[in-house]
Amino acid sequence: MADARPPSSDPAEAGRSLLTRRRLLVTGAAGAAAAYGATASGAAGRGLSSSLLRALTAGTVTFGSNASDPVPKKAYANVFKAFTKKTGIKVAVNTVDHNTFQEQINSYLQGRPQDVFTWFAGYRMQFFAQKGLLTPIDDVWATLKPQFSPAFQNASKGLDGHFYFVPIYNYPWAVFYRRSVFQEKGYTVPKTWDQFIALCKKMKADGLTPIAFTDKDGWPAMGTFDILNMRINGYQFHIDLMGGRKSWDSPQVKAVFDQWRELLPYYSDGALGLTWQEGAQQLLNKQAGMYLLGSFVGQQFQGADLADLDFFNYPSINPKWGQDSIDAPIDGFLMSRKAKNVKEAKALLRFLGSAQAENIYLKSDPNDVAANKRADTSGYNALQKKAAKLIGSVKHIAQYLDRDTRPDFASTVMIPALQQFLNHPDDVNGLVKNIQRQKKAIFGA
Amino acid sequence: MAIDVAARAGAGGVRRPRRRAVRLSAGDRVAIAVMVVVPLLVVGGLIWFPTVASILLSFTNWDGIGGVTTAHWIGAENYRQIATIYPPFWPAVKHNLIWLGFLTFVATPFGLFLAYQLDKRIRGTRLYQSIFFLPVVLSFAIIGFIVQLVYSPTQGLVNNIIGDPARGGHVIDWLGDPSLNLWAVLVLVGWRHAGYIMVLYLAGLKALDPSLREAAAIDGAGEWHAFRTVVFPALRPINIVIVVVTVIEALRAFDIVYIVNRGRNGLELLSVLVTDNIIGEASRIGYGSAIAVILIVISIVPIVVFVWNSFQERQT
C-alpha cells in the first residue's frame, strides 16, 4: 500500500524534490560526475602526513541524511569534506529517501539511529525531545549562540528550554506577485487588510484572479491559517494554539476563520482541485495577481519571469502585532539519544552551525537563506536577498502548521478541517467545536 | 487427504504391500509435518497474529514510541471517538458503500454485457477484447495519475473539451468538489473493473457447452430469456468468483484516491484512514488499528456469505 505514496505533504519537501529534479535535468550527468571526481581527488590530494595523523587520533561520526535528491546530497558531501579536512573526523553518511526517512522517523530513532541526522525545527522536533529520543546540545550552543539571531535560538530549543537543534537554512512564506503586472496596472503593495481587500477588488474588476489559491494537497491552506492567526492573535497565541495549550473553539480562532471568509471570493476557481504548481502557473501566466506561498514558488519561474517575481510581507490586520511574524520553516540537524560518538557528533554539529558550513552548503544549493547571521550573503540573488531581509526584520518566526504542532494532529485533523471550511465557510461554529474535540482526544492521549 | 497420502505411499517406491493409509514411513511423517506446520506458521504469523494484535491494539492509545509496554488500555474509547468526533469516518464508510454499489450495479453488469457481446464472434472481437482489457494492465496508481490529467480543473482534458463558454466562465472542479470527485474517480475505476470482469466472464462463456444454447434456441427462447435462464445459471462458479472479486475491489480501494488527493475532501475511504493514522511520524497506532478492525468486520460479512454459499453448494 505504502509504495504508491506521492511526495510528502510537507511543502518544503514537495518543493525541494521538484526543484532538484529539474536541476538534475539541467546539470545532467556532468554534475554528478564532477561531484564524484571532487570527492575522490579531495581525499587523495591533501597533505598526507598530517591528515594521517589526525585520522589516527580522530574518530568517525555517523550521519543520517534525508537529502536524497542530487543537489542537497552533493551540497552535504561538500560540507563534510570541509569538516574532515578541518578536524580529521570522518563522516559516514547514510542517505535515505526523503519521504521514507520522514515516515520511519519513529522506528529509526528507536532502532539504531546515526549520531547526527537531518530534521526540522518546531514542535516536530520538540515532540521527539520530549519523548527522550534526542541528546541536548547546550554545550554546542555555547559556541553557536553569538552567530544566530534570537528567533533562531528559540526555534532550536526543546520545550524544556535546552538546545537540541542546529539550524542550517530556511525560507519565508510571503505574498508573491509579478512586478510588471503591478506596474502596468498601477497596483501598490498593500500594508493593511483594507488596502489588501481594495486591491483584490480592483484586480477582480481588471479580470484577474486576485489571489491564486490551491489546496488539493491539503497543506497549502495551512499557510493562510498561520498568517491570519499570527496577524490577528499574535505569534504567542498561535504557538500556544499549535502546542495544544489554547482552545480551538475560542472567539480568537473563530475570528481567524471569519477574516478568512472575506478572502474566499477572490480565490482561484476550483481551488480544492488544484496543486500548488498549477497556482504558480496562474501567477506566471498573469491570470492571477498574488499568491501566498513559500519561496519555493520560484521553482516554477525561469529567466526573465524569475527576475520579475517579487513578494511582500502579509498585510497587517491587528495593529498590535503589525507585520511582526511570518512562517519561515527551518531545516537543520539533531543528535540522537543513542549517539555512540558523542564527542565527534558535537564537533560536527558545531561545524554544521558555522558560517563556513553554510557558505559551502548554499553555494551548492542556492534556493534557501542561511540561518547563520555571519554567513556570506554576497552571492545571493535578488529574491534571496529580499528573503533574508524579511526574515531578519520580523520579530517572530513560525515553522508552518505541520511543523508547529503534533504531526498526527496536523494531518488527520487540520487538513480535513481546513478543506471543510473551504467547502462550507459558513459553519465556523460547528467546525471549531469539532476541531477542539479532536484536539482534546489527541493531545490528551 | 488420507487417500492422497495412501496413493503417494503406494507410488513412492516403498517396498511394502499396501495396507492402510495410517501406516506411514518416517519420511512421509516428516513430509506431512512440514506440509502442515509450515503453512500453519505462515498463516498464523502473517495473518492471525497481526489480526489479533490489531484487535488488541485497537483498545489502546499506543503511539508507536517506546515499546508496546507504554500502551495504555483505554477500552472502547477509540471506537467511541471514531464514531462520534472523527469527521472523515462516516464519509469513508459511505464512500466504500458507494464504491461497492457502483461496481456491483454498474461496472460488473457492464463487464458481463461486454463479455456476452464479444462472445458472439463479431468481426474484430479480438481487437475489442484488447481495447477493453487494456486498462486492467494499468495499476490503480497509474490510473490515479490519469485521473488528474483528465480532470484537472484548469489544465485537464475534460474541462478543456467542454470549453470555457459552455461552463459559463467557471471551471467544473472535478477533483476538488466533494460532491463530484468521487464519481469522477469511479468512472475510471469502472473503466478498469469492467475490463477485468469481461475477461473473467469471457473465459466462462468460452467453456460453456454450446449445445445448451442450441437447446434453448430450439425451444424458442429469446436472447435475453436464454441468457437469464440458461447461460447465467450455468456459469454459477464464475458468478461467485465475480462477486468475490467485486467485493474485494470495493473494500481494498486505496491507491487511486491516495494518488489523486491522498484520500481527502470527498475521497475518504476506510483504507486511507487506516494508513493516515498509522503510517508516518507520531503515529496513532491504537486509533488506526480500531479503524482497521472496523474494516475487518465489514470484510467478514461478504466472506461469511461466500463461504456459507459454497458449503451449501457442496452439500447439495
Contacts between the chains, C-beta under 8 A, distances in Angstrom:
chain1	res1	chain2	res2	distance
A	1	B	254	5.9
A	1	B	255	7.6
A	1	B	271	7.4
A	1	B	275	6.2
A	2	B	275	7.2
A	2	B	279	6.0
A	4	B	139	7.9
A	4	B	140	7.8
A	4	B	141	4.3
A	4	B	144	7.7
A	4	B	254	7.8
A	4	B	255	4.6
A	4	B	258	6.0
A	4	B	259	6.4
A	5	B	258	7.1
A	6	B	258	7.4
A	6	B	259	6.0
A	6	B	262	7.1
A	9	B	262	7.1
A	102	B	280	7.5
A	102	B	281	6.5
A	103	B	279	5.8
A	103	B	280	5.2
A	103	B	281	7.2
A	105	B	281	5.1
A	106	B	64	5.1
A	106	B	65	6.0
A	106	B	281	6.2
A	106	B	282	7.2
A	106	B	283	6.4
A	107	B	64	7.7
A	110	B	65	6.8
A	110	B	66	7.3
A	124	B	281	7.2
A	127	B	281	8.0
A	127	B	282	6.1
A	131	B	65	5.3
A	131	B	66	7.2
A	133	B	65	7.5
A	215	B	176	7.7
A	216	B	175	6.2
A	216	B	176	6.0
A	216	B	261	5.1
A	216	B	265	8.0
A	217	B	261	6.9
A	217	B	262	7.1
A	218	B	261	7.2
A	218	B	262	6.5
A	218	B	264	5.7
A	218	B	265	7.7
A	269	B	153	6.9
A	269	B	154	7.9
A	269	B	170	5.7
A	269	B	171	4.6
A	269	B	173	7.4
A	270	B	153	3.4
A	270	B	154	7.0
A	270	B	171	4.4
A	270	B	172	7.5
A	270	B	173	3.6
A	270	B	175	7.9
A	270	B	176	5.5
A	270	B	177	7.7
A	271	B	176	6.5
A	272	B	173	6.4
A	272	B	175	7.5
A	272	B	176	2.8
A	272	B	177	7.0
A	272	B	178	7.9
A	272	B	265	5.9
A	273	B	151	7.4
A	273	B	152	6.9
A	273	B	153	4.5
A	273	B	173	4.5
A	273	B	174	6.4
A	273	B	175	3.5
A	273	B	176	3.0
A	273	B	177	7.2
A	273	B	181	7.4
A	274	B	152	7.5
A	274	B	153	6.1
A	274	B	154	6.7
A	274	B	176	7.0
A	278	B	152	7.0
A	278	B	154	6.0
A	278	B	155	6.5
A	281	B	154	7.9
A	281	B	155	7.8
A	282	B	154	7.5
A	406	B	282	5.7
A	407	B	280	6.4
A	407	B	281	4.4
A	407	B	282	4.7
A	408	B	277	7.2
A	408	B	280	7.5
A	408	B	281	7.8
A	408	B	282	5.0
A	408	B	283	6.9
A	408	B	284	5.2
A	411	B	276	6.4
A	411	B	280	6.8
A	412	B	276	5.4
A	412	B	277	6.0
A	412	B	284	7.2
A	415	B	264	6.1
A	416	B	87	5.9
A	416	B	88	5.4
A	416	B	264	5.8
A	416	B	265	7.2
A	416	B	268	8.0
A	417	B	87	7.5
A	419	B	264	6.2
A	419	B	265	4.4
A	420	B	87	6.9
A	423	B	178	6.1
A	423	B	265	7.4
A	434	B	85	6.5
A	434	B	87	6.1
A	437	B	85	4.4
A	438	B	81	7.9
A	438	B	85	5.6
A	438	B	86	7.0
A	441	B	81	5.3
A	441	B	85	6.7
A	442	B	284	7.5
A	445	B	61	4.8
A	445	B	63	7.0
A	445	B	284	7.9
